Amino acid sequence: MINPADGGYRGLLATSYHYYVRLEVWQGDARVDTFGLPGVPKIDGTLTATLQNRVSRQLSLVLPVQFAPDDIKDPTYLLSPLNKEIRAFAVYNGTYEFPIFRGRIQSVAYASDSFAVTVSCSDLAQDILDDEFSAPRNSNTRSTIVDQYVSLITETLADATFSNIGSFFGLMPKLTWNTDRGQACDDCATATNAYWYALADGSFTLQTVPWTVISNPVLTLVNGEGGVLVNYSVTANRADVFNQVVVTGERADGTTPVHALATDLDVASPTYFNGDFGHRTKTVQIQSATTKGQATSLATQQVLISRSFKEAWTASCPPDASMELGDAHELIDTQGRNSVQVLASFTMPIAKGLMTLAYRAQIDGVVLDGS
């Protein structure tokens, strides 16, 4: 959750209410638009958020013709991609307010036949991907993984803030990176079975992959009278389900690679390796696995992650800006069927419409064979 949502807010979502998104244009530390509390006028727009993307949040806007530029390459233009960022806030009945986006304007375009200006923005993780290393870089093996991650971010964004970082205590393995700062952050994350990304307020986080742990739901969403789920669907798909995973840790410094294998040997499991599911094996190469124990842990986690694909829900509801990627929700349909699912992605309207939600199931908590 972005903010604790009290009963008044939750009750409001099941009734008629006024929802709008305030768009602000910033340059550096100062807001530079002049539209005050209502924010920049807009025609339409969409915020998409996906947990498994490095740049988790993308904002697309359609603005009225009044924002057509006199000179689109002029850095003083209000929507210039050279130096402007958008900050967006969802407001409910003028009482509840949540940040939903912060990031740079990536592109702006005006087409005379549409009488509108289109703007595309990416969250602050894009800044990290854009700032490649100027020379090959070695990891700091005297640093914790978290400290290494923070250092990689703050080298690019000196004023970066961090929120809800998990409890990770391992030291950084010896790694070498060529140019990709994003890959360096990826390696910090995979070494701890985590994702790194920017949150709605622009702060950065490093959190355990949420469907690989069992957590209590922070929200219960009901389809039917008094509920907020407008519709839902449930799917099962074997395409991304594997019952055996091989992890190899091969690094650029020539260190002897490590190897580990994890297999679903739970005879009660529907994906039992010697059962009717069949044999499905995936090989993962990852340089941050430097010990046999790390490789075994990663292989086991990969099988558990794979098994969580056994059921996935999608749903729609009124825009709810209190939701955050990785939240566990209990979903209940009109027949009383329930499932605890992890919010993996969502699309939120900026002007009007429903919010769409895509989920993944949590792991089932079984013990797998790892060797």
C-alpha positions as CSV (number, residue, x, y, z in Angstrom):
1,M,0.0,0.0,0.0
2,I,1.2,3.5,-0.7
3,N,-0.5,5.0,2.3
4,P,-2.6,3.3,5.0
5,A,-6.2,3.6,3.7
6,D,-8.8,4.1,6.4
7,G,-12.3,2.7,6.4
8,G,-13.7,6.0,5.1
9,Y,-11.6,5.8,2.0
10,R,-12.4,2.1,1.4
11,G,-16.1,2.8,1.8
12,L,-15.9,5.7,-0.6
13,L,-14.7,3.5,-3.4
14,A,-17.9,1.5,-3.4
15,T,-20.1,4.7,-3.8
16,S,-20.3,7.6,-6.1
17,Y,-17.3,9.9,-5.6
18,H,-15.2,12.6,-7.4
19,Y,-11.8,11.3,-8.6
20,Y,-9.3,13.3,-10.6
21,V,-5.6,13.3,-11.2
22,R,-3.5,16.4,-10.6
23,L,-0.7,16.7,-13.1
24,E,2.3,19.0,-12.1
25,V,5.3,19.9,-14.3
26,W,8.6,20.2,-12.5
27,Q,12.1,21.3,-13.4
28,G,14.7,20.4,-10.9
29,D,13.3,21.2,-7.4
30,A,10.6,23.6,-8.6
31,R,7.1,23.3,-10.0
32,V,7.0,25.3,-13.2
33,D,3.4,25.1,-14.4
34,T,0.9,27.7,-13.2
35,F,-2.2,25.6,-12.9
36,G,-2.2,25.3,-9.1
37,L,-4.4,22.8,-7.3
38,P,-6.4,21.6,-10.4
39,G,-3.2,20.7,-12.2
40,V,-2.4,20.7,-15.9
41,P,-5.6,20.4,-18.0
42,K,-5.9,17.0,-19.8
43,I,-8.1,15.2,-22.3
44,D,-7.1,11.6,-21.5
45,G,-4.2,9.5,-20.2
46,T,-3.1,6.2,-18.8
47,L,-0.7,5.1,-16.1
48,T,0.6,1.6,-16.5
49,A,2.7,-0.2,-13.8
50,T,4.4,-3.6,-14.2
51,L,6.4,-5.1,-11.4
52,Q,8.7,-7.2,-13.7
53,N,9.9,-4.2,-15.8
54,R,13.0,-2.2,-14.8
55,V,11.0,0.9,-15.6
56,S,7.9,-0.1,-13.7
57,R,5.7,2.9,-14.4
58,Q,4.9,4.6,-17.7
59,L,2.6,7.6,-18.1
60,S,0.9,8.5,-21.3
61,L,-1.1,11.8,-21.6
62,V,-3.3,13.5,-24.2
63,L,-3.3,17.3,-23.5
64,P,-5.4,20.0,-25.2
65,V,-4.1,22.1,-28.1
66,Q,-3.2,25.0,-25.8
67,F,0.0,23.0,-25.1
68,A,1.1,22.9,-28.7
69,P,4.7,24.3,-28.7
70,D,5.9,27.3,-30.6
71,D,9.3,25.6,-30.8
72,I,9.3,22.0,-29.7
73,K,13.0,21.9,-29.2
74,D,13.1,25.0,-27.0
75,P,14.2,24.0,-23.4
76,T,11.9,26.7,-22.0
77,Y,8.8,24.9,-23.5
78,L,6.7,23.7,-20.6
79,L,6.7,20.1,-21.7
80,S,10.3,19.9,-23.0
81,P,11.8,16.4,-22.7
82,L,15.2,18.1,-22.2
83,N,14.6,19.1,-18.6
84,K,11.0,18.6,-17.4
85,E,9.3,15.9,-15.3
86,I,5.7,15.1,-14.4
87,R,4.5,14.4,-10.9
88,A,1.0,13.1,-10.7
89,F,-1.4,12.7,-7.7
90,A,-4.8,11.0,-7.5
91,V,-7.4,13.0,-5.5
92,Y,-10.6,11.6,-4.1
93,N,-13.4,14.0,-3.0
94,G,-10.7,16.6,-2.2
95,T,-10.0,14.6,1.0
96,Y,-7.7,11.7,0.1
97,E,-4.6,12.2,-2.0
98,F,-2.0,9.7,-3.2
99,P,1.1,10.1,-5.4
100,I,0.9,7.9,-8.4
101,F,3.8,8.9,-10.7
102,R,7.1,10.8,-10.8
103,G,9.3,10.7,-13.8
104,R,10.9,12.6,-16.8
105,I,9.0,13.5,-19.9
106,Q,10.5,11.2,-22.6
107,S,8.7,12.5,-25.7
108,V,6.2,15.1,-26.7
109,A,4.4,15.4,-30.1
110,Y,1.8,17.6,-31.7
111,A,-0.3,16.6,-34.7
112,S,-2.3,19.3,-36.4
113,D,-5.1,16.9,-37.4
114,S,-5.7,15.7,-33.8
115,F,-5.7,19.1,-32.1
116,A,-4.0,17.5,-29.2
117,V,-0.5,17.1,-27.7
118,T,0.7,13.6,-26.7
119,V,3.2,13.2,-23.9
120,S,5.1,10.0,-22.8
121,C,6.9,9.7,-19.4
122,S,8.9,7.1,-17.7
123,D,9.6,6.8,-14.0
124,L,13.0,7.6,-12.5
125,A,14.4,4.1,-13.1
126,Q,14.8,5.2,-16.7
127,D,17.4,7.7,-15.5
128,I,19.4,4.7,-14.1
129,L,19.2,2.8,-17.4
130,D,20.3,5.9,-19.3
131,D,23.4,6.4,-17.2
132,E,25.8,3.7,-18.5
133,F,29.2,3.2,-17.0
134,S,32.0,5.1,-18.7
135,A,34.4,2.2,-18.2
136,P,34.1,-1.4,-16.9
137,R,33.2,-1.5,-13.2
138,N,33.9,-4.0,-10.5
139,S,31.5,-4.6,-7.6
140,N,32.5,-3.5,-4.1
141,T,33.0,-6.8,-2.3
142,R,33.4,-5.0,1.0
143,S,29.9,-3.6,0.7
144,T,26.6,-5.1,1.5
145,I,24.3,-5.8,-1.4
146,V,21.9,-3.0,-0.3
147,D,24.7,-0.5,0.1
148,Q,26.0,-1.4,-3.4
149,Y,22.5,-0.9,-4.8
150,V,22.1,2.5,-3.1
151,S,25.5,3.6,-4.4
152,L,24.6,2.6,-8.0
153,I,21.4,4.7,-7.8
154,T,22.8,7.8,-6.0
155,E,25.7,8.0,-8.5
156,T,23.1,8.9,-11.1
157,L,20.5,10.6,-8.9
158,A,22.3,12.3,-6.0
159,D,19.0,13.2,-4.3
160,A,17.4,9.8,-4.7
161,T,15.3,8.5,-1.8
162,F,14.7,4.9,-0.7
163,S,11.6,3.3,0.8
164,N,10.6,-0.2,2.1
165,I,13.9,-1.9,1.3
166,G,13.9,-5.5,2.5
167,S,16.1,-7.0,5.2
168,F,19.1,-8.2,3.1
169,F,22.4,-8.7,4.9
170,G,24.7,-10.4,2.4
171,L,27.9,-9.0,1.1
172,M,28.2,-8.1,-2.6
173,P,29.8,-10.9,-4.7
174,K,32.7,-10.2,-6.9
175,L,31.3,-9.1,-10.3
176,T,32.4,-7.1,-13.3
177,W,30.0,-4.9,-15.3
178,N,30.8,-3.5,-18.7
179,T,28.5,-0.5,-19.4
180,D,25.0,-1.4,-18.1
181,R,24.1,0.2,-14.8
182,G,20.7,-1.4,-15.0
183,Q,22.3,-4.8,-15.2
184,A,24.4,-4.0,-12.1
185,C,21.1,-3.2,-10.2
186,D,19.6,-6.4,-11.6
187,D,22.5,-8.4,-10.2
188,C,22.0,-6.8,-6.7
189,A,18.4,-7.8,-6.9
190,T,18.8,-11.3,-8.2
191,A,21.5,-12.0,-5.5
192,T,18.7,-11.4,-2.9
193,N,15.7,-12.9,-4.9
194,A,14.4,-9.3,-5.2
195,Y,13.1,-6.7,-7.6
196,W,14.4,-3.2,-7.8
197,Y,12.2,-0.4,-9.1
198,A,10.9,3.1,-8.4
199,L,7.7,3.6,-6.4
200,A,4.9,6.0,-7.1
201,D,6.5,8.9,-5.2
202,G,9.8,8.4,-7.1
203,S,11.7,6.7,-4.2
204,F,13.5,3.5,-5.0
205,T,13.0,0.1,-3.4
206,L,14.6,-3.4,-3.3
207,Q,12.0,-6.0,-2.3
208,T,11.8,-9.7,-2.2
209,V,9.9,-11.1,-5.2
210,P,6.5,-11.0,-3.6
211,W,5.0,-14.2,-5.0
212,T,7.9,-16.2,-3.5
213,V,6.8,-15.5,0.0
214,I,3.5,-16.1,1.8
215,S,2.0,-12.9,3.1
216,N,-1.3,-11.8,4.5
217,P,-3.6,-9.8,2.2
218,V,-3.7,-6.1,2.8
219,L,-7.0,-5.7,1.0
220,T,-10.1,-7.9,0.4
221,L,-11.8,-7.1,-2.9
222,V,-15.3,-8.6,-3.5
223,N,-17.3,-9.0,-6.8
224,G,-21.0,-8.4,-6.2
225,E,-23.2,-6.2,-4.1
226,G,-21.2,-3.8,-1.9
227,G,-17.9,-4.8,-3.6
228,V,-15.6,-2.9,-5.9
229,L,-14.7,-5.6,-8.4
230,V,-16.6,-4.9,-11.6
231,N,-15.5,-8.0,-13.3
232,Y,-12.8,-10.7,-13.2
233,S,-11.3,-13.7,-14.9
234,V,-9.2,-16.6,-13.8
235,T,-6.7,-18.4,-16.0
236,A,-4.3,-21.3,-15.7
237,N,-1.4,-21.8,-18.2
238,R,1.5,-24.3,-18.3
239,A,3.6,-22.2,-20.7
240,D,5.7,-20.6,-17.9
241,V,5.6,-23.5,-15.4
242,F,8.8,-25.6,-14.9
243,N,9.3,-28.4,-12.4
244,Q,13.1,-28.4,-12.7
245,V,15.5,-25.5,-12.8
246,V,19.3,-25.5,-13.4
247,V,21.2,-22.4,-12.2
248,T,24.8,-21.8,-13.3
249,G,26.9,-18.9,-12.1
250,E,29.4,-17.9,-14.7
251,R,31.2,-14.7,-14.3
252,A,33.4,-12.5,-16.5
253,D,36.4,-12.8,-14.2
254,G,37.0,-16.4,-15.1
255,T,36.1,-17.8,-11.6
256,T,35.1,-21.4,-11.6
257,P,31.3,-21.5,-12.2
258,V,28.9,-22.9,-9.7
259,H,26.0,-25.2,-10.5
260,A,22.8,-26.2,-8.8
261,L,19.6,-28.1,-9.6
262,A,16.2,-27.8,-8.0
263,T,13.4,-30.4,-8.8
264,D,9.8,-30.6,-7.7
265,L,9.8,-34.1,-6.1
266,D,6.7,-33.5,-4.0
267,V,4.5,-36.4,-5.0
268,A,1.4,-34.4,-4.0
269,S,2.3,-31.6,-6.3
270,P,0.4,-31.2,-9.6
271,T,3.8,-30.4,-11.2
272,Y,5.6,-33.4,-9.6
273,F,8.7,-34.1,-11.8
274,N,7.8,-37.8,-12.3
275,G,4.1,-37.2,-12.6
276,D,1.6,-36.5,-15.3
277,F,2.8,-32.9,-15.8
278,G,5.9,-34.2,-17.6
279,H,9.4,-32.9,-17.5
280,R,9.9,-29.2,-18.0
281,T,13.4,-27.9,-17.3
282,K,14.7,-24.3,-17.5
283,T,18.3,-23.2,-17.3
284,V,19.2,-19.9,-15.7
285,Q,22.6,-18.3,-16.1
286,I,23.3,-15.6,-13.5
287,Q,26.7,-14.2,-12.6
288,S,25.6,-13.1,-9.1
289,A,25.5,-16.7,-7.9
290,T,29.0,-17.2,-6.6
291,T,28.6,-20.1,-4.2
292,K,26.9,-23.5,-4.3
293,G,24.4,-22.4,-1.6
294,Q,23.4,-19.2,-3.5
295,A,22.9,-21.2,-6.7
296,T,20.8,-23.8,-4.9
297,S,18.6,-21.2,-3.2
298,L,18.1,-19.4,-6.5
299,A,17.2,-22.6,-8.3
300,T,14.7,-23.6,-5.6
301,Q,13.1,-20.1,-5.7
302,Q,12.8,-20.3,-9.5
303,V,10.8,-23.5,-9.2
304,L,8.6,-22.0,-6.6
305,I,8.1,-18.9,-8.7
306,S,7.3,-21.1,-11.7
307,R,4.7,-23.0,-9.7
308,S,2.9,-19.8,-8.8
309,F,1.7,-19.5,-12.4
310,K,-0.8,-22.3,-11.7
311,E,-3.6,-19.7,-11.3
312,A,-3.8,-16.0,-12.2
313,W,-6.6,-13.5,-11.8
314,T,-7.3,-10.3,-13.8
315,A,-10.0,-7.9,-12.6
316,S,-11.2,-4.3,-13.0
317,C,-12.4,-1.9,-10.3
318,P,-12.8,1.9,-9.8
319,P,-9.4,3.7,-9.7
320,D,-7.7,2.9,-6.4
321,A,-4.5,4.8,-5.9
322,S,-3.8,3.2,-2.6
323,M,-2.8,0.0,-4.3
324,E,0.9,-0.8,-4.8
325,L,2.7,-3.3,-6.9
326,G,3.4,-6.4,-4.9
327,D,0.4,-6.0,-2.6
328,A,-1.3,-9.3,-1.6
329,H,-5.1,-9.1,-2.2
330,E,-7.8,-11.5,-1.3
331,L,-10.2,-11.8,-4.2
332,I,-13.7,-13.1,-3.6
333,D,-16.2,-13.8,-6.4
334,T,-20.0,-13.9,-6.3
335,Q,-19.9,-17.6,-5.5
336,G,-17.8,-17.0,-2.5
337,R,-14.7,-18.5,-4.2
338,N,-11.6,-16.8,-2.9
339,S,-7.9,-16.6,-3.7
340,V,-4.9,-14.6,-2.3
341,Q,-3.1,-13.1,-5.3
342,V,-0.2,-10.7,-5.7
343,L,-0.7,-7.5,-7.7
344,A,1.8,-7.8,-10.6
345,S,0.6,-5.0,-12.9
346,F,-2.2,-2.5,-13.3
347,T,-3.5,0.2,-15.6
348,M,-5.0,3.3,-14.1
349,P,-7.1,5.9,-16.1
350,I,-5.9,9.5,-15.8
351,A,-9.3,11.0,-16.8
352,K,-12.1,8.4,-16.6
353,G,-12.7,4.7,-16.7
354,L,-11.9,1.6,-14.7
355,M,-8.6,0.4,-13.3
356,T,-7.5,-3.0,-14.6
357,L,-5.5,-5.4,-12.3
358,A,-3.4,-8.4,-13.2
359,Y,-2.3,-10.8,-10.5
360,R,-0.1,-13.8,-9.8
361,A,-0.6,-16.5,-7.2
362,Q,1.7,-16.8,-4.2
363,I,3.9,-19.9,-3.7
364,D,2.3,-22.8,-2.1
365,G,5.0,-23.3,0.6
366,V,6.2,-26.8,-0.3
367,V,9.7,-28.0,0.2
368,L,11.6,-28.8,-3.0
369,D,14.7,-30.9,-3.6
370,G,17.8,-28.8,-4.3
371,S,21.2,-30.1,-5.1
